[in-house]
Amino acid sequence: MATASIFAATVTTDVTPLLNSSSLITGKLPPSKFSSIRSSVSFSRKTITPIRYSSSPAEQSPAVAVSSPSVDAIANRAKTSLKSRLRGGETLYGLFLLSFSPTLAEIAAHSGYDYVVVDMEHGPGGIPEALDCIRALNAAGTPAILRLPENCPTWAKKALDLGPQGIMFPMIESRKDATKAVSYCRFPPDGIRGSAHTVVRASNYGIDEGYLGNYADEILIMCQVESAEGVKKADEIAAVDGVDCVQMGPLDLSASMGYLWDPGHKKVREMMRKAEKSVLTSAPAKGGAYLTGFAMPHDGAAEIRGRGYHMVAGAVDVGLFRNAAVEDVRRFKMGLVNESDGEDSLEHEKDVDDEKYWSE
């Protein structure tokens, strides 16, 4: 029978005085105190044997192996930031989460997506709901990116305090917009982000002593170019110090050009290529930003990856469920028709042009 290992923590020092300290309330516990707490905890490995259940002794058989990430694998994934993976030359594949369902966030994480964007711009949730989703993703070792409702310091501050690995600013149309976005992510004197680093989740509630020293290196700042005006300034946006990614927004771009119902229009495609070229010309090696974006029915994930995109969002949770639900109902009702008509089967042709996508 298979065995598993767990760790037991033993506290060898009385930390009650520290826990009763008023400094915990103010969030100003000295780093030396954290060190003393940490050094007083030791870990020992124990081996346990899982209990296997069956309906009867005769039905007992070897347990079916289910592939899932180990604790070590999850920990390693969590330690590798999106920014470091991009610098390592990886192309990352992600999902947008509009439902704000922690359960769907967990499923996405265990499915192997490299990142999940919790969408506060178009999804129904706010800060509390986003926090639940981030916790679910973190537990499964998958980085979360928060897309803000708008480009403003208040939303950026609240989002960053939750501790996502990335933050996405919508509708960036100029160097000035991008510069402001970066300033919202930096503490003074480098920016205007409000400081509560001694108590917020981003710093492990103040326990992470190195947070102020490395937060800027860890957070991925993404600026969306999703208007004709933004495309004109895409090269300037990509060159702003602190902007890590330029995220293309094809639906809003098509709307700004008068083609709301036709994002695949030739003129929209031409505008997209212009923006892509501008971003790719100012590559990260030259101090520019990575090109990132969404797959569309007329422009799939493989296609945009081939054009130099480093992060590709290929699906959205509600869209995946919608497609599966519609198909499930269709199959059942077609079965009823087949039985009624005495037909063996009806071929179903899936028209890609009829797929409805969410707006970015």
C-alpha angles and dihedrals in degrees: 000000000000120000133208134205128231133179125235119203120216122195110211099177130060105246096174094108090054094048091050092050117118087223089076090061093050092044092236101116106151116248089241089063091054089050092052091050092047093048091051093062119082129182130218127187119235128186121223132185116225120232114242119207130203136165092245139359090253091058095053112122138153111297116258110251114237117195113231135148115275121233089254092049091052091048092051092049090049092052093053108080125213089240093055091047091053090049088051090060099255124148108220128211121207149173133226116229113208099156094067087219113152088202093057089044089056092048091051091050094049090046090066107254110159092222141358124216112215100209114216091164097067104007121090097240134094135194099308093048092045090053091056090052093047090052091051091049094045091051089057093044098249121132119240126217120196119214109206125224089233143353101269138123096240096058091041092052095049093044095048092050088062090065107241119166092231142023126203123206116203128221102013108176107167148020087262092056091049093047090052091049091054091048090055088060098049130077118231134311089030094042145345103263112142114243128233095133092139093069113017126104094246090072093040086262091303096311093106100085093187097053098105090048097053109020093100092052093051105045117086111217113204124187120196120224104197108144137066089248091052092051090057089058099035093115092052092047092050091051096055111116108249098025105118101177139021107212116203118221108199099178098052089041091056090047092052088054094050097258101106093147095040112052089160093061115135093243092051091050090051091051090049092052090050091054093045091052091050092053096042091050090060094051122183089254087063094046095270134118137269119256113240135167155130131297114233134194090257094038112039132199094260091051097052092042087056090054092059105273111154097194121037124188104202104174148012124225098234090045092053092049092044093053092047093047094048091048092047092054092044093053092050094048092044087054090056090050091049092051091048095047096037091237121147096219146339120223115231119207115201111218107208091198090064093059110112118216131196121252124256 
